[in-house]
Structures are given as structure tokens and as C-alpha cells.
């Protein structure tokens, strides 16, 4: 069997030399001369078939050609695999094994030509040369001395020379293969690998956090990666992990005595878990605060900080979270600012999570932030304080409660009680200390507060809040004399509007000692002066802000059961003048409606002269502005007429005024004081025009008010609606917004804006003194240009209507085509079904 297998074994020819390019072949001058002298040899060589020679050389006798070809392919595959496993060294020269033919020396030894390694330095190269020379000399001497009979040693040396180039250390091979694999991995594969690693670590922590707590360090290491996407995914993964594994208690630092005491394995494990959690949480917060300064990670970092504050306001390092969130309350980025505001609001609403301690810390931080930036912040940074909640009995004194406590009987106090022994004293002291420690532990664990502690925290919060509000008012008073520019909405006083709103909401909690000073401050901010009742022309506050000052003054006065001995006539005067300064495109109509509701609707019965002045002023105002403002003014006017029946004489349409016109001086519409206006000497002729208003609600209300002239003093007209001015304004403005068409094209008249900032009423004397003489030619040219513009506008409108008509016809034609195609397809489908 062995001999037959040896006979059938296929012996392949050695591999052919590699093919060379034409550029690599070096041709000498002798070759050129030979070809020139013998051209017939060159022609015969060119006619030879090289493939036939290759096939003849690689043939194997008595074997199938296909089997031989498969053997050749297998040998080539093995050669390539061996070459791939062989480590590459840059210092070695690559030489094809076919070219490196062995040489037989005189003594019969076969020497294999191997590529010589590059010498790292000149000394090493010289050393190698000297060694090779010494070895060569020794070999010649040995060949002369040694006999030829040592064939076994020669065969061993041949085998060593053959096997030496294939031997490679295993350690070098492993490192080389790893480096090649790392280089071949693309960036996408690395990203997917790190992403999977993040998912594995996160899932392991969520499944069993106590045993896998060390994985937090691995996640923090991945957050320091060079790839920004990996960092973003890492901080989001850590956010989900911390929100899930953070305990419901605050971890305190262990004392030296507690560390010195020997504890069980479970306690050691819990301590190690808490220590690792605190250390990783601190590192995570530091990472978020550092990433917050980079624009790419800003939004993600702020979202993580707000989410942590919302989920764990009771946990450690709450101060760092609050500082970073409060700092971003006035951020220029709308998304980040809304996230921070919502986080602070949820903190104020859910005080059960942190026992109210985070609330007072955040209010103090907001106060410090306002002071640091000199009240130049976004209004949202103060508006979040409107979500605070206080107990109604917070302003009551505790001294009254102490008086109501029952007193002990004096007879029992005068009895002689035997002094207890020292042992009993010691026992009582120990029991009291133990009880105090237990109570302290229970307070630390439970989030419920004692009534006294809760009241103390709320008082400190309220003090910090009012400190902020009064600082904003003081800053507005100091800077109201000159106009300043501000980046934030609200002009030069961006925080004044939310400050006034907060004072109005928490006015019932203000101490009575500060009431008079507060009302005096509000009077100055509203723009009122005692110098002949004039208004400062250079007041930097807007009309809406001055109206809010009047509203807050009345709310403060009424919230204290009108106990303040303060004359609010100045605020009525200010409201009377501010109605004329109102502009719908500049000021807020809702604030004006609220002022009418607070000062005139909710107040007591007004004085007749003052009520008549406001009735006439409101009728003029309703005739000049939009339907929402008009309906709020008419509702207030009707309410004043119902309360003051003598003012109904203004509805009489006499030639010289109402029935009281002979008793009152002439009407002065430019008067600053309502008592000096003489409104009873005029009639409400504006109501007859308002009956023809385009808005049916306004025209209906005007006709309803006019019907009061035919009623007795004790009778009232039919109620159209029981809404106050603010509700009517909101309802009508909302209905107007909903009734607007979606795709309506604005005309040129709607696009025009008034260039004049304020409306100036000229007196008749000024008009008489003005020179109004204009030449006929100049007047003709102006009229021609004016009517040319009007003709152009009408032509433009006509062209627009034609364009809209053509566009609608084109769209209808396209829809007709689509329907025709669909009907055609349906017919074809029906025919196919019938054929089937």
C-alpha cells in the first residue's frame, strides 16, 4: 500500500518566476547590438507562444489536467496563507524565493541566499560584516581540516537552514495580527462597538446596581472619548442610570468613629456601594458642568442637569445643580431657558421631595443672580417665582397662639415636689437624648416637616422673594429718569412686569410696615407728580408698566381689608390720563382691561364728577380703537352708569348738553384731573355712532347702554353678559383670532404702518397760527400724484384678483385631470375583472 501511494503521488513542477513589467527589465548595449546584427532571431523569439511553454513546463505525465490544475491552485493558496501569517519587518528586504537560489560551496555545503537586514547603525553593520568574514575564514579552514565523511551533520545543517526562515515567535505574531485588525476596523464599526458597550454596561447597572456598581467608572471613561457622538450617548446613558439607582435618601459622610467600628460584610458592601455612587455622581456632575461651556454639548448638558434636579432634588450635590440651572434661567437659547424654568417650577410645586429646602435655596440663588446682573435678566428668571405656594396663615403672629395655650394650675406649681435621685436624673437625660436622636433620624428619612419648621422655611423664602421684588422696584425708580437699551424683552426694565405681577399675587403677605412705602414707590413709578398734576415727559416706563403699577397699588390696598389710610385719588388721575396715551400696536390691551376691572369695576361707588369724567373718556376711547378695547370700555361705562344714576343725564341728547349742563362749567377734554373736566356738561354722542359699529357685540352693547335713558333711576337694562372688562376683552380677542382666514393675502393698506411714534393733539390756537397757504399749481401736482397712486393701487388689486382667478382655474383643471385618470384606471380594472 505504501509503494502504490508513493507511485500515485503527483510531483508538481517548481513555481514559475514572477512576470516583470517592461519598465523593470534592464537592457544593455550589447543586447541592442546583437538584435541589430541578428534580426531573424528576434523575429523567431517573438513568434513563440509563451502560454504553450508554461503549459509544457507545468505538465505532469499520466495525470488528468484538471486535477493537476486544482493541485496548483491549492499550493498557491497555501503559499499566500503562509505569507499572511509571516510577520512583516520594515528592516528586511522582500526577495522572491525563486530569485534567491542556493549556492554550493567547494566543501559541498549548500548556502541559501537570504535578504540581508538593514543595519540600524554603522557600527552594527561593521560588526555584522566582521562576523561574517570571521565565519567565512573559519569555514574555509574547517573545510581543509575536516574530512568528507560527516554526511549526517551536513544534512542537519541543511534542515536548520531550510527551517530557520519559517520560525516566528508566537508573541510577536499575536501582537502583529491585533494591530492589523485594529487598523482594518473602520470608524463605523468602532462606533457600533462602543455603542453596544454602552448599552451592555447600562443594562447591567439597571438589572443589578449593587454588584455592577464598578461599571459606572467604565461609563465615565467612555464619556471622555474623542468621538462627540459617543460622549453624547454616554452622558444620556448615565442620566438614565442615575435617575433609576439614586436612593430616596441623602448619603452623609461617615465619621471617624463609625469608620473605626468593625461591621459585617453586608454593611461593608453597602458602604462601598454608596461611596462609589457618590464619587461617580460627583464626577458626572463635573463633566456636565464642563460640557455646558461647549456649544455642541450645551443643550444636552442642560437637559441632563434639569432632569437630575427634577428627579432627585433631595440627593447630594444639589447646590451645584441649582447653581447651574438658575444661571441658565436667562439664557439666550429659548429651549434651554424653557427647560430650566420648567425644572424650577416643578421644584416649587413638588416640595414633598425635598421638604422645602431646595425652594429656599433656589429663591436665594435667583435673588443673588438678579443682584449680580443689576436687574438686566430675562423676565422668565423672575416669572418662575409665581409658582411658589404659601400658607394663608403665614402672616399671623405666633404670640397670639401662645396666649391661647392653657395655663397650668398655680396650686399644683406651688406644691413641694420631692427631688428625684441622681440615678433617675441620669436615666431621664439618657432617655431624652435617645428620643432626640430617634426624632432626628426620623426627620432625616421622612420628607414631612413639622408645622413650625415649615412656617420658618416659608417665611425665609418669602423674605428672599420680597427682597428681590423691592430691589427691582428700586432699580426701576433710579433708572426711570433716563432711557436705556436692553437686550431682553421689556425695554430697559425687563424684570418690572413679572415683579409687579408677583407683588399683586402675594400682596396679602406683605407686612403692614412696608405698605405706605410700597404705595409711594408705585405712585412714582406710575408717573404721577404733585407739580400741577403733570406727567413727566421723559418717563422711561411704558404705558402698560404704569398701568400695572396702578393695579398693584389697588390690589395691595384691598388685600389688607382696606385698612391702610392711603388716598388713592392719584392713581385714578393717572388712569384717566393713561387712557389717552394707550396705543393698540404698542401697548398690551389686556393690561388696560385689567386696570378698568380693578379700579372702576371692582371698586366702591365712585364720586359723581369722577364717574362722569371716566364715562365720557371711555366713550371717546371706544370710538377710537378696536372692537376688543371698545367692548371692555363699554362694559365699564355701563357699570358706572348703573352705580351712578345721576350720570344717566349724559344720555339726554340736548343741544346744549344734559340736564345738569347749566350747573357745571364747560367741558374741558384736555384737563388732566377728572374733577376739573366738567364731563356733566356734555352728552354721550359717541354711543349713537357705536350703534353702527361693524362688530355686532359692540353695536349691541352701545344700543343697550342707550336704552338706559328711557328707564327710571331704579331700573337697569337687560343684561347682555355678566362678564367683567377683562373677560370680555379676552373673549372678543380670541374670537377675532379664530375668525381670521388662514391664507388671506394682505392688502397694501394693511401692510402700511404709522411712522409717527405717538399721536399729538393740536389745539385750535396752534392751527390758526400755522401758515396753511398753498399754491394752486403745487396743490394740483400733489392731487395728481395722490390719485395716480390710488389708480395704481386699484389696478394692482384688479391684477391680483385676475391672478388668483387664473391660479384657481389651473388648480381645478389639474384636479379634473387627476379624476379623469383615476376613472380611466378604474374602468380598465373593471374590464380586466370581467374578462377574468
C-alpha positions in Angstrom: 0.0 0.0 0.0 2.8 2.4 0.8 4.6 1.8 -2.5 1.5 2.3 -4.6 0.7 5.5 -2.8 4.2 6.8 -3.5 3.8 5.9 -7.1 0.5 7.7 -7.5 1.7 10.8 -5.7 1.8 13.9 -8.0 5.1 15.8 -8.1 4.4 19.3 -9.2 7.0 21.5 -11.0 8.6 24.4 -9.2 6.7 27.7 -9.4 7.5 29.9 -12.4 9.4 33.1 -11.9 7.2 36.2 -11.5 6.4 38.3 -14.5 8.1 41.6 -14.7 7.0 44.8 -16.3 8.7 46.3 -19.3 10.0 49.2 -17.2 11.7 46.9 -14.8 13.7 45.0 -17.4 17.2 46.4 -17.9 18.6 46.0 -21.5 22.3 46.6 -22.1 24.0 48.0 -25.3 25.4 44.5 -26.2 21.8 43.2 -26.4 20.9 46.0 -28.8 23.9 45.3 -31.0 23.0 41.6 -31.0 19.4 42.2 -32.1 20.5 44.6 -34.8 23.0 42.0 -36.2 20.6 39.0 -36.0 17.1 40.3 -36.6 15.9 36.8 -37.7 16.5 35.5 -34.1 14.4 38.3 -32.6 11.5 37.5 -35.0 11.6 33.8 -34.2 11.5 34.6 -30.4 8.6 37.0 -30.9 6.6 34.2 -32.7 6.9 31.8 -29.8 3.8 31.0 -27.7 4.7 31.7 -24.1 1.5 30.0 -22.8 2.4 26.8 -24.6 5.8 26.8 -22.9 4.2 27.4 -19.5 1.7 24.6 -20.1 4.5 22.2 -21.2 6.7 23.1 -18.1 3.8 22.6 -15.6 2.5 19.4 -17.1 2.5 16.1 -15.2 2.7 12.8 -17.0 -0.1 10.2 -16.6 -2.4 12.6 -14.7 -5.6 14.5 -15.6 -5.0 18.2 -16.4 -8.0 19.4 -14.3 -6.7 17.5 -11.2 -3.2 19.0 -11.7 -4.7 22.5 -12.0 -6.5 22.1 -8.8 -3.3 21.0 -7.1 -1.5 24.1 -8.4 -4.3 26.3 -7.1 -4.1 24.6 -3.6 -0.4 25.2 -3.5 -0.8 28.9 -4.4 -3.5 29.3 -1.7 -1.2 27.7 1.0 1.7 30.0 -0.1 -0.5 33.1 0.3 -1.7 32.0 3.8 1.8 31.4 5.0 2.9 34.8 3.7 0.0 36.5 5.5 0.9 34.8 8.8 4.5 35.7 8.5 5.3 38.9 10.4 6.5 41.8 8.4 9.6 43.7 9.4 10.3 47.0 7.8 14.1 46.5 8.1 14.1 43.4 5.9 14.2 43.4 2.1 11.5 41.5 0.2 13.1 38.9 -2.1 11.1 36.4 -4.1 12.1 32.8 -3.1 12.6 31.9 -6.8 15.2 34.5 -7.2 17.0 33.5 -4.0 18.7 30.3 -5.4 21.0 28.3 -3.2 24.8 28.2 -3.9 27.0 25.1 -3.2 30.5 25.8 -1.8 33.7 23.9 -2.6 33.4 21.8 0.6 29.9 20.6 -0.5 27.8 22.9 1.8 24.6 24.4 0.3 24.2 28.1 1.2 20.8 29.7 0.8 20.7 33.3 -0.3 18.6 35.3 2.2 17.9 39.1 2.1 20.3 41.0 4.3 18.8 43.1 7.1 19.2 46.8 7.1 21.7 47.9 9.6 20.4 50.2 12.3 23.7 52.0 12.7 27.1 51.9 11.1 28.7 50.1 14.0 26.2 47.3 13.8 26.8 46.9 10.0 30.5 46.8 10.5 30.1 44.3 13.3 27.9 42.1 11.1 30.5 42.3 8.3 33.4 41.3 10.6 31.4 38.4 12.0 30.6 37.1 8.5 34.2 37.4 7.5 35.4 35.5 10.5 32.8 32.9 9.9 33.9 32.6 6.2 37.5 32.2 7.2 36.6 29.6 9.8 34.5 27.7 7.2 37.4 27.5 4.7 39.8 26.4 7.4 37.3 23.8 8.6 36.8 22.6 5.1 40.5 21.9 4.7 40.8 20.2 8.1 37.5 18.2 8.3 37.1 15.0 6.3 34.2 14.5 3.9 32.6 11.6 5.8 30.3 13.6 8.0 27.1 13.5 6.0 24.7 13.4 8.9 25.9 16.8 10.3 25.6 18.3 6.8 22.0 17.1 6.5 21.2 18.6 9.9 22.7 21.9 8.9 20.6 21.9 5.7 17.4 21.2 7.6 18.3 24.0 10.0 18.9 26.4 7.1 15.7 25.5 5.5 13.5 25.7 8.6 15.0 28.8 10.1 13.2 31.4 8.0 9.7 30.0 8.7 10.2 30.1 12.6 8.4 33.2 14.1 7.8 33.9 17.8 4.2 33.4 18.9 4.1 36.7 20.9 5.2 38.9 18.0 2.7 37.1 15.7 -0.2 37.8 18.1 0.6 41.5 18.5 1.1 42.0 14.8 -2.3 40.4 14.0 -4.0 42.5 16.6 -2.5 45.7 15.2 -3.6 44.8 11.7 -7.1 44.0 12.9 -7.4 47.4 14.7 -6.2 49.2 11.6 -8.7 47.4 9.4 -11.6 48.3 11.6 -13.4 51.3 10.3 -14.8 54.2 12.3 -18.4 52.9 11.9 -17.5 49.6 13.3 -15.8 51.3 16.3 -18.8 53.5 16.8 -21.2 50.5 16.8 -18.9 48.6 19.2 -18.7 51.5 21.7 -22.5 51.9 21.4 -23.1 48.2 22.2 -20.7 48.6 25.1 -22.6 51.5 26.5 -25.9 49.5 26.2 -24.4 46.5 27.9 -23.0 48.5 30.8 -26.2 50.4 31.3 -28.4 47.3 31.2 -26.1 45.6 33.7 -26.4 48.5 36.1 -30.1 48.7 35.8 -30.5 45.0 36.4 -28.2 44.7 39.4 -26.7 48.0 40.5 -25.1 46.7 43.7 -23.0 44.1 42.0 -22.2 46.1 38.9 -21.5 49.5 40.5 -18.0 49.5 39.1 -19.4 49.8 35.7 -20.1 53.5 36.4 -16.3 54.1 36.1 -16.4 52.5 32.6 -19.3 54.7 31.5 -17.4 57.8 32.7 -14.3 56.7 30.8 -16.5 56.4 27.6 -17.7 59.9 28.2 -14.2 61.1 27.7 -14.0 59.6 24.2 -12.7 61.6 21.2 -16.0 61.0 19.3 -18.6 63.6 20.1 -21.5 61.2 19.4 -20.1 58.7 21.9 -19.8 61.4 24.5 -23.4 62.4 24.0 -24.7 58.9 24.2 -22.6 58.3 27.3 -24.0 61.2 29.3 -27.5 60.3 28.3 -26.9 56.7 29.4 -25.5 57.9 32.7 -28.6 60.1 33.1 -30.9 57.1 32.7 -28.8 55.1 35.1 -28.6 57.7 37.9 -32.3 58.5 37.7 -33.0 54.8 38.4 -30.4 53.9 41.0 -30.3 57.1 43.1 -31.7 56.2 46.6 -34.6 58.2 48.2 -32.3 59.5 51.0 -29.3 61.7 51.2 -25.9 59.9 51.8 -23.9 61.5 54.5 -20.2 61.2 55.1 -19.1 58.7 57.7 -17.3 59.9 60.9 -14.0 58.6 62.1 -15.7 56.7 65.0 -18.1 55.0 62.5 -15.2 54.0 60.3 -13.2 52.6 63.2 -16.0 50.3 64.2 -16.0 46.8 62.8 -19.1 46.0 60.7 -20.4 43.0 58.9 -19.9 42.1 55.2 -23.3 43.4 54.2 -22.6 46.8 55.8 -19.2 47.0 54.1 -20.8 46.2 50.8 -23.5 48.9 51.3 -20.8 51.4 52.3 -18.7 50.6 49.2 -21.8 50.9 47.0 -22.7 54.3 48.4 -19.1 55.6 48.3 -18.8 54.5 44.6 -22.2 56.0 43.8 -21.3 59.4 45.4 -17.9 59.6 43.7 -19.3 58.7 40.3 -22.2 61.1 40.7 -19.8 63.9 41.5 -17.6 63.2 38.5 -20.7 63.1 36.3 -21.9 66.5 37.5 -18.4 68.0 37.0 -18.4 66.5 33.5 -21.8 68.1 32.7 -20.8 71.5 34.0 -17.6 71.3 31.8 -19.6 70.2 28.7 -22.1 73.0 29.3 -19.4 75.5 28.2 -19.1 73.9 24.8 -21.7 74.9 22.2 -22.1 71.3 20.8 -23.0 69.8 24.1 -24.8 72.8 25.7 -28.4 71.7 25.1 -27.7 68.0 26.1 -25.9 69.1 29.3 -28.6 71.5 30.3 -31.3 68.8 29.7 -29.4 66.3 31.9 -29.0 68.9 34.7 -32.7 69.8 34.6 -33.7 66.1 34.6 -31.5 65.3 37.5 -32.8 68.3 39.5 -36.4 67.2 38.8 -35.8 63.5 39.6 -33.5 63.8 42.7 -33.7 67.2 44.4 -33.1 65.6 47.8 -29.8 63.9 46.8 -26.2 65.1 47.4 -24.6 68.0 45.4 -28.0 69.7 45.0 -26.2 73.1 45.3 -24.2 72.6 42.1 -27.3 71.5 40.2 -29.3 74.5 41.4 -26.5 77.0 40.6 -26.1 75.8 37.0 -29.9 75.7 36.4 -30.5 79.1 37.9 -27.7 80.5 35.8 -29.4 79.4 32.6 -32.8 80.9 33.5 -31.9 83.9 31.5 -30.2 82.1 28.7 -30.5 83.4 25.1 -31.3 79.9 24.0 -35.1 79.5 24.1 -35.0 75.7 24.5 -32.5 75.7 27.4 -34.4 78.6 29.1 -37.7 76.8 28.9 -36.2 73.6 30.3 -34.6 75.4 33.3 -37.9 77.3 34.0 -39.9 74.1 34.0 -37.4 72.4 36.3 -37.6 75.2 38.8 -41.4 75.3 38.6 -41.6 71.6 39.3 -39.2 72.1 42.2 -41.6 74.7 43.7 -44.7 72.5 43.1 -43.3 69.3 44.5 -41.9 70.4 47.8 -42.6 66.9 49.3 -39.5 65.6 47.6 -37.1 68.0 49.3 -39.0 69.2 52.4 -38.9 72.8 51.0 -35.1 73.2 51.5 -34.5 73.3 47.7 -37.1 76.0 47.3 -35.5 78.5 49.7 -32.1 77.7 48.1 -33.3 78.4 44.6 -35.1 81.6 45.6 -31.9 82.9 47.3 -29.9 82.0 44.2 -32.3 83.9 42.0 -32.0 86.9 44.3 -28.2 86.8 44.1 -28.4 86.3 40.3 -30.6 89.4 40.0 -28.3 91.4 42.2 -25.2 90.3 40.3 -26.6 91.3 36.9 -28.1 94.6 38.0 -31.7 93.5 37.2 -30.8 93.1 33.5 -32.1 89.5 33.0 -34.8 87.7 31.0 -38.3 88.1 32.5 -38.6 84.3 32.8 -36.0 84.3 35.6 -38.4 86.1 37.9 -41.7 84.8 36.4 -40.9 81.3 37.8 -41.5 82.7 41.3 -45.2 83.0 40.5 -45.4 79.2 41.0 -44.5 79.5 44.7 -47.2 78.5 47.2 -47.5 79.9 50.8 -49.9 79.1 53.6 -52.7 81.7 54.1 -51.9 82.0 57.9 -48.2 82.8 57.2 -48.6 86.4 58.2 -50.2 85.7 61.6 -48.1 86.2 64.7 -47.2 83.3 66.9 -47.6 85.4 70.0 -51.4 85.1 69.7 -51.2 81.3 69.6 -49.1 81.3 72.7 -51.7 83.3 74.5 -54.4 80.8 73.7 -52.4 77.9 75.3 -53.9 76.7 78.6 -52.0 77.7 81.7 -51.1 75.3 84.4 -52.7 75.4 87.8 -50.8 77.6 90.3 -51.7 75.4 93.2 -50.1 72.5 91.5 -47.0 74.5 90.8 -46.7 75.7 94.4 -46.7 72.1 95.8 -43.4 70.8 97.1 -42.2 68.1 94.9 -39.5 65.8 96.2 -36.3 66.0 94.3 -35.5 62.8 92.3 -32.4 60.9 93.0 -29.2 61.2 90.8 -29.8 57.8 89.1 -33.3 58.9 88.0 -31.9 62.1 86.6 -29.3 60.3 84.6 -31.9 57.9 83.3 -34.2 60.7 82.2 -31.3 62.5 80.5 -30.3 59.4 78.6 -33.9 58.7 77.6 -34.4 62.3 76.3 -31.1 62.1 74.3 -32.2 58.8 72.8 -35.6 60.2 71.9 -34.0 63.3 70.3 -31.7 61.1 68.2 -34.6 59.0 67.0 -36.6 62.0 66.1 -33.7 63.5 64.2 -33.3 60.2 62.3 -37.0 60.1 61.5 -36.9 63.7 60.2 -33.9 62.9 58.0 -35.7 59.9 56.5 -39.2 61.3 56.2 -39.9 64.2 53.9 -42.7 65.6 56.1 -42.0 68.8 58.1 -43.2 70.0 61.4 -45.6 72.9 61.2 -43.1 75.2 62.9 -40.2 74.2 60.6 -42.5 74.6 57.5 -43.6 78.0 58.6 -40.0 79.1 59.2 -38.9 77.9 55.8 -41.8 79.7 54.1 -41.0 82.9 55.9 -37.4 82.8 54.8 -38.5 82.1 51.3 -41.0 85.0 51.3 -38.3 87.3 52.7 -35.9 86.4 49.9 -38.6 86.8 47.3 -39.7 90.3 48.6 -36.1 91.4 48.8 -35.8 90.6 45.1 -39.0 92.4 44.2 -38.1 95.5 46.2 -34.6 95.6 44.6 -36.2 95.5 41.1 -38.6 98.4 42.1 -35.7 100.5 43.5 -33.7 99.9 40.3 -36.6 100.9 38.1 -37.1 104.1 40.2 -33.4 105.0 39.8 -33.3 104.4 36.1 -36.8 105.6 35.1 -35.5 109.2 34.5 -33.4 108.2 31.5 -33.9 105.7 28.8 -31.7 102.7 28.4 -31.5 99.9 26.0 -31.7 96.2 26.9 -31.2 93.0 25.0 -34.1 91.3 26.8 -37.8 91.9 26.1 -39.4 94.6 28.2 -37.2 97.5 27.3 -34.9 99.0 29.9 -36.8 97.3 32.8 -37.2 93.7 31.7 -38.0 92.4 35.2 -40.5 95.1 36.2 -43.6 93.4 34.7 -43.2 90.0 36.4 -42.2 91.8 39.6 -45.4 93.8 39.6 -47.4 90.6 38.8 -45.8 88.8 41.8 -46.4 91.7 44.1 -50.1 91.7 43.1 -50.3 87.9 43.8 -48.5 87.9 47.1 -49.7 91.3 48.3 -51.7 89.8 51.2 -48.5 88.5 52.7 -46.7 91.9 52.8 -46.0 93.3 56.2 -48.1 96.4 57.1 -45.0 98.4 58.0 -43.9 98.4 54.3 -47.2 99.2 52.8 -47.0 103.0 52.8 -43.5 103.0 51.3 -44.6 100.5 48.7 -47.6 102.6 47.6 -45.4 105.7 47.4 -42.9 103.8 45.3 -45.7 102.6 43.0 -47.0 106.2 42.7 -43.6 107.4 41.5 -43.3 104.6 39.0 -46.7 105.2 37.6 -45.5 108.7 36.5 -47.6 110.9 38.8 -46.1 114.1 40.2 -47.5 116.8 42.5 -46.4 119.7 40.3 -49.7 120.9 38.8 -50.7 117.3 38.1 -48.4 117.0 35.1 -46.8 113.8 33.8 -43.1 113.6 33.3 -42.4 113.6 29.5 -39.2 111.6 29.9 -40.6 108.7 31.8 -38.8 105.5 30.6 -41.7 103.2 31.6 -44.2 102.1 29.1 -48.0 102.7 29.4 -48.6 99.0 30.3 -46.0 99.1 33.1 -47.5 102.3 34.5 -51.0 100.7 34.4 -49.6 97.7 36.2 -48.3 100.0 39.0 -51.9 101.3 39.5 -53.3 97.8 39.5 -50.8 96.5 42.1 -51.5 99.5 44.4 -55.2 98.8 44.4 -54.6 95.0 45.0 -52.3 95.8 47.9 -54.9 98.1 49.4 -57.8 95.7 49.1 -55.8 92.6 50.2 -55.3 94.2 53.6 -59.1 94.8 54.0 -58.6 98.4 53.0 -57.1 99.1 56.4 -54.5 101.4 55.0 -55.1 105.1 55.5 -54.0 106.0 52.0 -55.6 108.2 49.4 -55.7 106.5 46.0 -57.1 109.5 44.1 -53.7 110.0 42.4 -54.0 106.6 40.8 -57.4 107.5 39.4 -55.9 110.6 37.9 -53.1 108.6 36.4 -55.5 106.1 34.9 -57.6 109.0 33.5 -54.5 110.3 31.6 -53.1 106.9 30.6 -56.3 106.0 28.6 -55.4 108.7 26.1 -51.8 107.5 25.8 -52.8 103.9 25.0 -51.8 102.6 21.5 -53.0 99.2 20.5 -49.9 98.4 18.4 -47.5 99.3 21.2 -49.2 98.5 24.5 -51.0 95.5 25.9 -54.8 95.8 25.7 -55.1 93.1 28.4 -53.4 95.2 30.9 -55.7 98.2 30.2 -58.8 95.9 30.5 -57.4 94.6 33.9 -56.9 98.2 35.0 -60.5 99.1 34.2 -61.7 96.0 36.0 -59.6 96.6 39.1 -60.0 100.4 39.6 -63.5 101.0 38.2 -65.4 97.7 38.0 -64.5 96.2 41.4 -64.3 99.4 43.4 -67.0 101.0 45.5 -69.5 103.6 44.2 -67.5 106.3 42.5 -67.9 110.0 43.0 -70.3 111.6 40.5 -67.8 114.0 38.9 -65.1 111.4 38.7 -67.5 108.8 37.3 -68.8 111.2 34.7 -65.3 112.1 33.6 -64.5 108.4 33.2 -67.8 107.7 31.3 -67.0 110.4 28.8 -63.4 109.4 28.4 -64.3 105.7 27.9 -66.9 106.6 25.3 -64.3 108.6 23.3 -61.8 105.7 23.7 -64.3 103.1 22.5 -64.9 105.2 19.3 -61.2 105.4 18.5 -59.8 101.8 18.9 -60.6 98.2 18.0 -63.6 96.1 19.0 -61.9 94.3 21.9 -60.9 97.5 23.6 -64.3 99.0 22.8 -66.3 96.2 24.4 -64.2 96.4 27.6 -64.7 100.2 27.7 -68.4 100.0 27.1 -68.9 97.3 29.8 -67.1 99.6 32.3 -69.2 102.6 31.1 -72.4 100.7 31.6 -71.3 99.6 35.1 -70.6 103.2 36.1 -73.9 104.3 34.8 -75.7 101.6 36.8 -73.9 102.6 40.0 -74.2 106.4 39.4 -77.8 107.1 38.3 -77.3 110.8 38.2 -74.8 110.4 35.4 -77.6 109.0 33.1 -78.5 112.6 32.3 -75.5 112.5 29.9 -77.6 110.2 27.7 -80.1 113.0 27.0 -79.5 114.3 23.5 -80.0 118.1 24.2 -78.5 120.9 22.1 -76.5 122.4 25.0 -75.7 119.2 27.0 -77.5 117.2 29.6 -80.0 118.4 32.2 -77.1 119.3 34.5 -75.2 121.3 32.0 -76.3 124.6 33.4 -74.9 123.7 36.9 -71.5 122.6 35.6 -68.7 124.5 33.9 -67.9 124.0 30.3 -66.5 120.6 29.3 -62.7 120.5 29.0 -61.4 117.4 27.3 -57.7 118.3 27.7 -58.0 118.5 31.6 -55.6 116.3 33.5 -57.8 116.0 36.6 -61.2 114.2 36.1 -62.7 116.6 38.7 -61.8 119.6 36.5 -63.1 118.1 33.2 -66.7 119.2 33.5 -68.0 116.0 31.9 -71.6 116.5 33.2 -71.9 119.4 30.7 -71.7 117.1 27.7 -73.6 114.2 26.2 -72.6 110.8 25.0 -73.0 111.3 21.3 -70.3 108.6 20.7 -72.8 105.9 21.5 -75.0 106.8 18.6 -72.0 106.2 16.3 -71.1 103.0 18.1 -74.6 101.6 17.3 -73.4 101.4 13.7 -70.1 99.6 14.6 -69.1 96.7 12.3 -68.8 94.3 15.3 -72.3 93.1 16.4 -71.2 92.8 20.0 -70.1 96.4 20.2 -73.1 97.7 18.5 -75.4 95.7 20.7 -73.7 96.9 23.9 -73.9 100.5 22.7 -77.7 100.2 22.0 -78.1 98.5 25.4 -76.4 101.4 27.1 -78.5 104.0 25.2 -81.7 102.2 26.4 -80.9 103.3 29.9 -82.0 106.8 29.1 -85.7 105.7 29.0 -85.5 103.8 32.3 -86.1 105.1 35.8 -83.2 105.6 38.2 -84.0 102.3 40.0 -84.3 100.3 36.8 -81.4 98.6 34.9 -81.3 97.4 31.3 -81.4 93.8 30.2 -78.1 92.2 30.9 -76.3 91.1 27.7 -73.4 89.5 29.5 -72.2 89.3 33.1 -68.5 89.3 32.1 -66.1 91.9 33.5 -64.0 94.0 31.1 -61.0 91.7 31.2 -63.1 88.6 30.4 -64.9 90.4 27.6 -61.6 91.6 26.1 -60.1 88.1 26.2 -63.3 86.5 24.6 -63.5 89.0 21.8 -59.8 89.0 21.0 -59.8 85.2 21.0 -62.8 85.1 18.7 -61.2 87.6 16.4 -58.1 85.5 16.1 -60.1 82.4 15.4 -62.2 84.1 12.7 -59.1 85.2 10.7 -58.8 83.4 7.4 -55.7 81.2 7.1 -54.4 82.1 3.6 -55.7 85.6 3.2 -53.4 88.0 1.2 -52.8 91.2 3.0 -53.5 94.4 1.0 -51.3 97.4 0.8 -53.4 99.3 3.4 -52.9 96.6 6.0 -49.1 96.5 5.3 -48.7 100.2 6.0 -47.6 101.2 9.4 -47.7 104.6 11.1 -44.4 106.3 11.0 -45.3 108.6 13.9 -44.5 107.1 17.3 -47.1 109.0 19.3 -50.4 110.8 18.5 -50.2 114.5 19.2 -53.5 116.5 19.6 -53.0 120.1 18.3 -55.0 122.9 19.9 -57.1 125.3 17.7 -54.8 128.2 18.6 -51.8 126.3 17.1 -53.8 125.6 13.9 -54.8 129.2 13.5 -51.2 130.4 13.9 -49.9 127.9 11.4 -49.4 129.1 7.8 -51.7 126.9 5.6 -51.4 128.8 2.3 -50.5 126.6 -0.6 -50.3 127.5 -4.3 -52.7 126.1 -6.9 -50.0 124.5 -9.0 -48.4 122.8 -6.1 -51.8 121.6 -4.9 -52.7 120.3 -8.4 -49.4 118.4 -8.6 -50.0 116.8 -5.2 -53.5 115.8 -6.0 -52.4 114.3 -9.4 -49.7 112.3 -7.7 -52.1 111.2 -5.0 -54.8 110.0 -7.4 -52.1 108.3 -9.6 -51.1 106.3 -6.6 -54.8 105.4 -5.9 -55.3 104.3 -9.5 -52.1 102.2 -9.3 -53.4 100.6 -6.1 -56.8 99.8 -7.7 -55.0 98.4 -10.8 -52.8 96.3 -8.6 -55.9 94.9 -6.8 -57.5 94.1 -10.1 -54.4 92.3 -11.4 -54.2 90.3 -8.1 -57.9 89.2 -8.4 -57.2 88.1 -12.0 -54.1 86.2 -11.0 -56.0 84.5 -8.2 -58.8 83.6 -10.6 -56.3 82.0 -13.1 -54.5 80.1 -10.4 -57.8 78.7 -9.1 -58.8 77.7 -12.7 -55.4 76.0 -13.2 -55.8 74.1 -9.9 -59.3 73.0 -10.9 -58.0 71.8 -14.3 -55.3 69.7 -12.5 -57.9 68.2 -10.2 -60.1 67.4 -13.2 -57.1 65.6 -14.9 -56.4 63.6 -11.8 -60.0 62.5 -11.5 -60.1 61.6 -15.2 -57.0 59.4 -14.8 -58.5 57.7 -11.8 -61.7 57.0 -13.6 -59.8 55.6 -16.6 -57.8 53.3 -14.3 -61.0 52.1 -12.6 -62.6 51.3 -16.0 -59.5 49.3 -17.1 -59.6 47.3 -13.8 -63.3 46.5 -14.3 -62.7 45.3 -17.8 -59.9 43.0 -16.6 -62.1 41.6 -13.9 -64.9 41.0 -16.3 -62.6 39.2 -18.7 -61.2 37.0 -15.9 
